[in-house]
């Protein structure tokens, strides 16, 4: 009984556990089914996101395939075009090792643009764009016959002429001067006659201001102090001697009255700073005659010479036509000298402190300050009626300012040199355009040329005498005499003044009008003869007559010495490094030996 009861109890316990297990299984099943039903939305969303990613990947793959195919087509097209135009490409036709002139021409014409051809094309495009802008703003003024069109043509032609003439070892100003003369006088062209005289005079004065500032910055104070008396002697003696000689020659050859002869003499006696100063700056760049102070002497004397010549002409003109107070006219020359020196000195001292050194971009601000002050002096003095003081004041101002700036003036000189590249074609082109060949009287040409030759020879002798006590060699004295020949600026400015005054004050006097025409004719002849000849002689004789500066040689010797010192120091460093590496190698070998013994 007991055993059967026990078996029944065990069976019941087994049934209960089985039922509980089934219940758990059924609950788990229901839980899993519920979870699957709750997560069905998330699964659907995940599947749709995966489908979107796959679609984007497929689109990107198709796009990349399309791009690769397009790139391949572009590469093939580029290769075909390159092969087709290979005859025009420099990569297929490099320049030979020893090219001929024709090889260089063919290479310069091939693509891509390079070298001189590319530069010329770029300049041409710049000129066309500048002219188009002028035409858009001014309309008729930029068309043929207009003032701006003539100035544009003058600038382009003078730049080309200046570049071409350098191939025959002549200064560019000579080519620019000849180009201006041709543009004024060649039949069928005569572009120079379209230029407004007021514009021409103003542009010439601006360019002259630029070159005077460059000259003042380039003056050597040491040489100027040493040659101070020679500067005055060179300015006065040749001018006065030539004026007196021309007065005598024209009185007996051309029948000029004495006053008209002296008037002509002072017109022709003025040296041209526009021609002389650039040549002297060129000598300074080459280092010719710098140690002897020849460029400084000629530049400094030129401004004083012009003031003296203009003053003498004004005095003779005033006596001839009795215009104004004669006493004031006589003392006007010394007054202009004092005004120029005093005004230039004060302006130069002002530029010592303004702009101040703690300001930004000081060199550029100094350029604007010195240029603006120089233009104020030159134009202001002309407006006030004291034209001679403006040029001298501009030169003195630049010299005084540069004396304080010292080494800091080099950036200013560089920027002024860039401005001169633009101003130079205008200056000499407009001076040449002032020469009107139609105003030359044939009957005056022969005797006028004879008077010019006699006056020039006497001037050269007087120039050599003026510098005899400066310690120069005979070659250097000869060069100073040659450099004192060119005439252009003053003659172009005041050559017609006597004729205009005669027509205005004595309209019915045929004698004065005839004398004025003859004076203008000889002034034109002296420009045509002495300006090209003088600039050419300066360029051709400078290397033979002047001594090379020893400063360049000393700089080169010091550079070689410093280079040798640097090489010695470098050799010592290499030797020390070798010794150090040997010691390190010996120490490592010793350590390895000790380690082996320890093992």
ZAMARGU-4260 file (C-alpha; in steps of 0.2 Angstrom, whole numbers, plus 5000, padded with zeros to 4 digits):
<rodrens>
0) 5000/5000/5000 | 5013/5012/5005 | 5023/5009/4989 | 5008/5011/4978 | 5004/5027/4986
5) 5021/5033/4984 | 5021/5029/4965 | 5005/5038/4963 | 5012/5054/4971 | 5027/5053/4960
10) 5016/5052/4944 | 5006/5067/4950 | 5022/5077/4953 | 5028/5072/4935 | 5012/5077/4927
15) 5012/5094/4936 | 5030/5098/4930 | 5026/5093/4913 | 5010/5104/4913 | 5021/5119/4920
20) 5034/5116/4906 | 5020/5116/4893 | 5013/5132/4900 | 5030/5141/4900 | 5033/5135/4882
25) 5016/5142/4877 | 5020/5159/4886 | 5037/5160/4877 | 5028/5156/4861 | 5016/5170/4864
30) 5029/5182/4869 | 5040/5179/4854 | 5025/5180/4842 | 5020/5197/4850 | 5039/5203/4849
35) 5039/5199/4830 | 5023/5208/4828 | 5029/5223/4837 | 5046/5224/4827 | 5038/5221/4810
40) 5038/5240/4807 | 5056/5242/4811 | 5061/5228/4800 | 5051/5235/4786 | 5059/5252/4788
45) 5077/5244/4789 | 5074/5235/4773 | 5068/5251/4764 | 5084/5260/4770 | 5095/5246/4763
50) 5086/5247/4747 | 5089/5266/4746 | 5107/5264/4749 | 5109/5250/4736 | 5100/5262/4723
55) 5112/5276/4727 | 5127/5265/4726 | 5120/5259/4709 | 5117/5277/4703 | 5135/5282/4709
60) 5142/5267/4700 | 5133/5272/4684 | 5139/5290/4686 | 5157/5285/4689 | 5156/5274/4674
65) 5149/5288/4663 | 5162/5300/4670 | 5176/5288/4666 | 5170/5285/4649 | 5168/5304/4646
70) 5185/5307/4653 | 5192/5294/4641 | 5184/5302/4627 | 5191/5319/4632 | 5208/5312/4634
75) 5207/5304/4617 | 5201/5320/4609 | 5215/5330/4617 | 5228/5318/4611 | 5220/5319/4593
80) 5220/5338/4594 | 5238/5338/4600 | 5244/5326/4586 | 5235/5336/4573 | 5243/5353/4579
85) 5260/5345/4584 | 5268/5356/4571 | 5264/5372/4581 | 5269/5365/4598 | 5285/5368/4606
90) 5285/5351/4615 | 5286/5343/4598 | 5299/5355/4591 | 5311/5360/4605 | 5324/5373/4602
95) 5341/5366/4595 | 5357/5366/4605 | 5365/5379/4593 | 5349/5388/4585 | 5350/5399/4570
100) 5341/5415/4568 | 5327/5406/4558 | 5326/5392/4571 | 5323/5406/4584 | 5310/5414/4574
105) 5300/5397/4571 | 5302/5393/4589 | 5295/5410/4595 | 5280/5408/4584 | 5275/5391/4591
110) 5263/5388/4605 | 5260/5390/4620 | 5265/5409/4619 | 5282/5412/4626 | 5297/5424/4625
115) 5297/5440/4615 | 5282/5436/4604 | 5271/5433/4620 | 5278/5450/4627 | 5274/5460/4611
120) 5257/5452/4610 | 5253/5456/4628 | 5259/5474/4626 | 5248/5475/4610 | 5233/5469/4619
125) 5236/5481/4633 | 5237/5496/4621 | 5221/5490/4612 | 5212/5488/4628 | 5218/5505/4634
130) 5213/5514/4618 | 5196/5505/4619 | 5193/5512/4636 | 5198/5529/4631 | 5186/5528/4616
135) 5172/5522/4628 | 5175/5537/4639 | 5179/5551/4627 | 5172/5545/4610 | 5179/5557/4597
140) 5195/5562/4606 | 5201/5543/4605 | 5197/5542/4586 | 5210/5547/4572 | 5212/5566/4573
145) 5209/5567/4591 | 5221/5572/4605 | 5221/5556/4615 | 5223/5545/4599 | 5238/5555/4594
150) 5246/5553/4611 | 5242/5534/4611 | 5251/5532/4594 | 5265/5543/4599 | 5268/5532/4615
155) 5268/5516/4605 | 5279/5522/4591 | 5291/5530/4603 | 5293/5514/4614 | 5296/5503/4598
160) 5308/5516/4591 | 5318/5516/4608 | 5319/5497/4608 | 5325/5496/4590 | 5338/5509/4591
165) 5346/5500/4606 | 5351/5486/4594 | 5364/5497/4586 | 5371/5502/4604 | 5362/5520/4604
170) 5352/5527/4618 | 5333/5525/4617 | 5330/5543/4618 | 5338/5546/4601 | 5325/5534/4593
175) 5311/5542/4602 | 5316/5559/4597 | 5317/5554/4579 | 5300/5545/4580 | 5292/5561/4586
180) 5300/5572/4572 | 5294/5559/4559 | 5276/5558/4566 | 5275/5577/4565 | 5283/5580/4548
185) 5280/5564/4537 | 5266/5568/4524 | 5251/5558/4525 | 5254/5554/4544 | 5257/5570/4554
190) 5250/5563/4569 | 5260/5575/4580 | 5250/5590/4573 | 5234/5583/4581 | 5241/5584/4599
195) 5235/5599/4609 | 5249/5611/4613 | 5243/5613/4631 | 5243/5594/4634 | 5260/5592/4626
200) 5267/5606/4637 | 5260/5599/4653 | 5265/5581/4649 | 5283/5587/4645 | 5284/5596/4661
205) 5278/5581/4671 | 5291/5570/4663 | 5304/5583/4666 | 5299/5583/4684 | 5302/5564/4685
210) 5319/5565/4678 | 5324/5579/4689 | 5319/5570/4704 | 5329/5555/4699 | 5344/5566/4695
215) 5343/5574/4712 | 5342/5558/4721 | 5357/5552/4711 | 5368/5567/4716 | 5384/5562/4726
220) 5385/5575/4740 | 5404/5571/4743 | 5408/5575/4724 | 5396/5590/4724 | 5405/5597/4739
225) 5422/5594/4731 | 5417/5601/4714 | 5406/5616/4720 | 5416/5629/4711 | 5418/5619/4696
230) 5399/5617/4695 | 5396/5636/4695 | 5411/5638/4682 | 5404/5625/4670 | 5387/5632/4671
235) 5392/5650/4668 | 5407/5650/4657 | 5401/5640/4642 | 5384/5648/4642 | 5390/5666/4642
240) 5405/5662/4629 | 5393/5653/4617 | 5380/5667/4618 | 5393/5680/4614 | 5400/5670/4600
245) 5383/5667/4592 | 5379/5686/4594 | 5395/5690/4584 | 5393/5676/4571 | 5375/5680/4567
250) 5378/5699/4567 | 5390/5696/4552 | 5383/5681/4544 | 5365/5684/4545 | 5364/5702/4548
255) 5356/5701/4565 | 5355/5716/4576 | 5365/5715/4592 | 5351/5712/4603 | 5343/5699/4592
260) 5360/5691/4591 | 5362/5689/4610 | 5344/5684/4611 | 5348/5670/4599 | 5364/5666/4608
265) 5355/5663/4624 | 5342/5652/4616 | 5355/5641/4609 | 5366/5641/4624 | 5355/5632/4635
270) 5359/5613/4637 | 5345/5601/4637 | 5342/5592/4654 | 5330/5581/4646 | 5344/5573/4635
275) 5359/5575/4647 | 5352/5569/4663 | 5346/5552/4657 | 5363/5549/4649 | 5372/5554/4666
280) 5360/5542/4675 | 5365/5528/4663 | 5384/5532/4666 | 5380/5530/4685 | 5372/5513/4682
285) 5388/5508/4672 | 5400/5515/4685 | 5408/5526/4672 | 5416/5542/4679 | 5408/5540/4696
290) 5423/5541/4706 | 5428/5557/4698 | 5410/5565/4700 | 5407/5568/4682 | 5389/5563/4682
295) 5385/5574/4697 | 5395/5588/4690 | 5385/5588/4673 | 5368/5586/4681 | 5371/5599/4694
300) 5377/5612/4682 | 5363/5609/4669 | 5350/5617/4679 | 5360/5632/4683 | 5365/5634/4665
305) 5346/5633/4660 | 5342/5647/4672 | 5356/5658/4666 | 5351/5655/4648 | 5332/5659/4651
310) 5337/5674/4661 | 5348/5681/4647 | 5335/5678/4634 | 5322/5687/4645 | 5333/5702/4648
315) 5337/5704/4629 | 5318/5701/4625 | 5313/5714/4637 | 5326/5727/4631 | 5321/5724/4613
320) 5302/5726/4615 | 5303/5736/4632 | 5291/5724/4640 | 5290/5726/4659 | 5302/5734/4671
325) 5320/5732/4664 | 5329/5732/4681 | 5317/5719/4688 | 5321/5708/4672 | 5339/5710/4675
330) 5339/5704/4693 | 5326/5691/4689 | 5339/5677/4686 | 5347/5679/4703 | 5330/5680/4711
335) 5325/5663/4703 | 5341/5655/4708 | 5338/5660/4726 | 5319/5655/4725 | 5324/5638/4718
340) 5337/5634/4731 | 5328/5640/4746 | 5311/5632/4741 | 5320/5615/4737 | 5329/5615/4753
345) 5314/5618/4764 | 5304/5605/4754 | 5318/5593/4756 | 5319/5596/4775 | 5300/5593/4776
350) 5302/5576/4768 | 5315/5571/4781 | 5301/5569/4793 | 5285/5566/4783 | 5281/5552/4781
355) 5287/5546/4797 | 5297/5530/4798 | 5284/5521/4809 | 5271/5522/4795 | 5267/5507/4784
360) 5274/5506/4766 | 5286/5521/4769 | 5295/5520/4752 | 5279/5521/4742 | 5272/5536/4752
365) 5289/5545/4750 | 5287/5543/4731 | 5270/5551/4731 | 5276/5565/4743 | 5292/5569/4732
370) 5283/5568/4716 | 5268/5578/4722 | 5280/5592/4729 | 5290/5592/4713 | 5275/5594/4702
375) 5269/5608/4713 | 5286/5617/4711 | 5287/5615/4692 | 5269/5619/4688 | 5267/5632/4702
380) 5283/5642/4697 | 5277/5642/4679 | 5260/5649/4684 | 5269/5662/4695 | 5280/5667/4680
385) 5296/5661/4688 | 5298/5645/4677 | 5317/5643/4680 | 5316/5642/4699 | 5304/5627/4698
390) 5316/5615/4689 | 5331/5620/4701 | 5320/5618/4716 | 5314/5601/4711 | 5332/5595/4709
395) 5337/5603/4726 | 5322/5596/4735 | 5326/5578/4729 | 5345/5580/4733 | 5341/5587/4751
400) 5328/5573/4754 | 5340/5559/4748 | 5354/5566/4759 | 5344/5562/4774 | 5337/5546/4768
405) 5354/5539/4763 | 5352/5520/4760 | 5333/5521/4763 | 5332/5530/4746 | 5335/5515/4735
410) 5317/5509/4735 | 5312/5527/4730 | 5325/5527/4716 | 5318/5511/4710 | 5300/5517/4709
415) 5305/5533/4701 | 5315/5523/4688 | 5299/5513/4684 | 5289/5530/4682 | 5303/5536/4670
420) 5300/5521/4659 | 5283/5528/4655 | 5287/5546/4655 | 5303/5545/4644 | 5293/5541/4628
425) 5281/5555/4631 | 5295/5568/4634 | 5306/5564/4619 | 5292/5560/4608 | 5284/5577/4612
430) 5300/5586/4610 | 5302/5579/4593 | 5284/5583/4588 | 5288/5601/4592 | 5300/5602/4577
435) 5290/5608/4562 | 5301/5606/4546 | 5289/5618/4536 | 5295/5632/4547 | 5313/5630/4542
440) 5318/5643/4529 | 5329/5636/4515 | 5339/5652/4514 | 5343/5652/4533 | 5348/5633/4533
445) 5366/5635/4527 | 5371/5650/4537 | 5361/5644/4552 | 5371/5627/4552 | 5387/5637/4551
450) 5383/5647/4566 | 5378/5632/4576 | 5394/5623/4572 | 5405/5638/4577 | 5395/5641/4593
455) 5396/5622/4597 | 5415/5622/4595 | 5418/5637/4605 | 5407/5630/4619 | 5417/5614/4619
460) 5433/5623/4621 | 5425/5634/4635 | 5418/5618/4644 | 5436/5610/4644 | 5443/5626/4651
465) 5430/5627/4665 | 5434/5609/4671 | 5453/5611/4670 | 5455/5614/4688 | 5445/5599/4694
470) 5459/5587/4692 | 5452/5578/4677 | 5462/5569/4664 | 5461/5576/4646 | 5449/5562/4641
475) 5437/5566/4655 | 5438/5585/4650 | 5434/5580/4632 | 5419/5570/4638 | 5412/5584/4648
480) 5413/5595/4633 | 5404/5582/4623 | 5391/5580/4636 | 5388/5599/4636 | 5382/5599/4618
485) 5364/5592/4617 | 5350/5606/4615 | 5332/5602/4615 | 5321/5607/4630 | 5323/5625/4631
490) 5324/5628/4613 | 5307/5619/4610 | 5300/5629/4625 | 5306/5647/4620 | 5311/5646/4602
495) 5295/5654/4596 | 5293/5666/4610 | 5302/5680/4601 | 5291/5678/4585 | 5275/5678/4595
500) 5281/5693/4605 | 5285/5702/4588 | 5268/5698/4580 | 5259/5704/4596 | 5268/5720/4600
505) 5274/5725/4583 | 5261/5718/4571 | 5266/5729/4556 | 5285/5727/4558 | 5290/5715/4545
510) 5309/5716/4550 | 5305/5709/4568 | 5294/5696/4561 | 5307/5690/4549 | 5320/5690/4563
515) 5308/5680/4574 | 5306/5667/4560 | 5325/5666/4557 | 5327/5663/4576 | 5314/5649/4576
520) 5322/5641/4561 | 5339/5640/4569 | 5332/5634/4586 | 5324/5620/4576 | 5340/5616/4567
525) 5350/5615/4583 | 5337/5603/4590 | 5339/5592/4574 | 5358/5592/4575 | 5364/5593/4593
530) 5351/5582/4602 | 5354/5566/4591 | 5372/5569/4589 | 5375/5574/4607 | 5366/5558/4614
535) 5375/5547/4602 | 5392/5554/4605 | 5389/5552/4624 | 5384/5534/4622 | 5398/5530/4610
540) 5413/5539/4619 | 5409/5535/4637 | 5417/5518/4639 | 5433/5525/4630 | 5435/5542/4639
545) 5429/5538/4656 | 5437/5527/4670 | 5427/5513/4677 | 5422/5515/4696 | 5434/5505/4708
550) 5420/5503/4720 | 5413/5489/4710 | 5430/5480/4710 | 5432/5482/4729 | 5414/5476/4731
555) 5419/5461/4721 | 5435/5458/4730 | 5426/5459/4747 | 5413/5447/4741 | 5427/5435/4735
560) 5436/5436/4752 | 5420/5433/4761 | 5416/5418/4750 | 5434/5411/4754 | 5431/5414/4772
565) 5414/5405/4771 | 5422/5390/4762 | 5436/5389/4775 | 5423/5389/4789 | 5413/5376/4780
570) 5429/5365/4778 | 5433/5367/4797 | 5415/5362/4801 | 5416/5346/4790 | 5433/5342/4798
575) 5425/5343/4815 | 5410/5333/4810 | 5422/5319/4803 | 5432/5319/4820 | 5416/5318/4830
580) 5409/5303/4819 | 5426/5294/4821 | 5425/5296/4840 | 5407/5290/4841 | 5412/5275/4830
585) 5427/5271/4842 | 5416/5272/4857 | 5403/5260/4850 | 5417/5248/4845 | 5424/5249/4863
590) 5406/5246/4870 | 5403/5231/4859 | 5420/5223/4864 | 5416/5225/4883 | 5399/5217/4880
595) 5407/5202/4872 | 5419/5200/4886 | 5405/5201/4899 | 5396/5187/4889
</rodrens>
